[in-house]
Amino acid sequence: MALFDSIIVITTLFLSFSVRLGLWYYPEGNLFWAFILSPVVAIPIFFKLGLYRTVIRYFGFNALWEIFKAVSLYTLIWSLAGFMVAIEGIPRSVILINWVLLLLFIGGIRLLAFWYFSNVSKRSNLNSKKVIIYGAGSAGRQLSVALSHSNEYQSVAFIDDNNSLHNRKIGGIKIYSPDDINIVLEGFDVSEVLLAIPSAPRRRQNEIISSLEPYPVMVRILPGVSSLVSGEVKVQDLRKVNIEDLLGRDKVSPDRSLLHANIENKVVMVTGAGGSIGSELCRMIVNLGAKKLILFEQSEFFLYSINKELSKITNHSIVVPILGSVINKNRLKKTCLHFGVQTIYHAAAYKHVPMVEVNNTEGVMNNIFGTLSTAQTAIECSVETFVLISTDKAVRPTNTMGATKRIAELVLQSLSDKQSKTRFTMVRFGNVLGSSGSVIPLFNQQIKEGGPITVTDKDIIRYFMTISEAVELVIQAGAMGKGGDVFVLDMGDPVRIEDLAKKMIRLSGLEVKNDSHPDGDIEIEYTGLRSGEKLYEELLIGDNVSKTDNPLIMRAEEDMLTWDELKSILDKLNQAVKDCDPEKIRVLLIKAVPSFLPQCEIIDFLYRK
């Protein structure tokens, strides 16, 4: 490039004089040497100002500005030197002509090279995926530039809601209205749509994603504005649209004082620390500045996994992994006394409905007596705050798991009523996305395997919430409690599981296979309700509910039993568990929770009539 520029520098001097004088000009004497040695002035300046550091394939405005500065400086220095050696031989207008011609040649040659490489790149991208960029704003334009240097994608159109941009072009790519999306998809044979609207509210993003559902295209999305480093959009930032993007809501800003109240500079213990809810609690507790975090978990593998993860992200919090079961009260007590635990989040429980139904004695032991053991330990060790992670299945339960969780709530309500050392709080919510019992991972796996997707019933509905949102609200609700409170989280709108399955199929760029679409990709099979499962879940037993300062957290006033009434049932229930007597267990569960209406007969694997 330096050699080529040297030839251009000399040639433009000849041309400048020839244009000025109207004839082919040939210099003589000192002026001849001024022509020949001009690259000695130009090339060092070009090097110094970075003309040879620019990659031509990525040539842009900044490179043009560097050329302007380099050519201008060279022209000025050469002109001064030229006047000194041959003042009578250089017309002043030649300086201006030479400056203009040199800009045109030096810049023009590079632009031609850039155009050539761009076309080569486009020809090499003939087999790349054709995509539409939804959003012609700053992020969309940056994404388009990033894609132009990618061999994986080729952007063919923009879609934008702004009417003033329609039919205009950005980088040669036309901007269309959302109404024209069907025409664009068919006309360009598009396989993917890339959402480049990171600043749009989640509700608006949901609307756009829903509008794309009928089309057999993969949808990818850029992360939030805060995730884009230095305003640069990269192809790697794109990710598949997941179901969280559709079911999630615009976030309500948390009350920071409530988040820190029971955690900051305190010793916190999480039971069931390796589970989906427990592990997310641990991550958030560490980030909220706990002095010490006790991981209490009966699964060695889960305990190892969460401890290893937290060891990489913890700053000042000391993380202590304790292997143990919540049924072992002696180990719980030693742990609380040894570390001086101040706050307990009790997430340890068996939560999978069909699994507890066929192993109901263990479900009762872990969910009821594990909670009782942990709660009594909290009182005996003067733990300040105890927060129970409950479930919507505790409301008018139709299965053993739900009944055990409702009794766990009753245990805390009655214990709270008879003492004041420990402040007990219960937080009740529905399904969390991505948890071990959620249908989302199952559906993803079934789609990956080519189907079919199994749905229990056409009319079954569920409430969903992201794990991080649920945990954040649990921590805030726990700080609101005064003793014996039952808090209910606003789970948003209910979702039909059949619709959820169809959304996930379409978001994968596939089509639902059914009678009207026999050539579809993934079929949906209906398997019937499982043992203990009901069509819809509820969050409130009665209608006595009041609002809190957070619109997503409600306080429920629920009926309760006195400790003496409950203890009598618990003693008999404990004996029934020891005797492995599922019939007696069921009778006692119904006695404690009159709203418990079993949906199936006793099907415990060890039960014999």
Beta strands, then each sheet from edge to edge (+ up, - down):
strand 1: 129-134
strand 2: 153-159
strand 3: 169-170
strand 4: 173-176
strand 5: 192-195
strand 6: 218-221
strand 7: 239-240
strand 8: 267-271
strand 9: 292-297
strand 10: 318-323
strand 11: 343-346
strand 12: 385-391
strand 13: 423-429
strand 14: 431-433
strand 15: 453-455
strand 16: 461-462
strand 17: 464-466
strand 18: 485-489
strand 19: 495-496
strand 20: 512-513
strand 21: 522-526
strand 22: 545-547
strand 23: 553-556
sheet 1: 3+ 4- 2- 1- 5- 6- 7+
sheet 2: 10+ 9+ 8+ 11+ 12+ 13+ 18+ 23- 22+
sheet 3: 14+ 17+
sheet 4: 15+ 21+ 20+
sheet 5: 16+ 19-
end
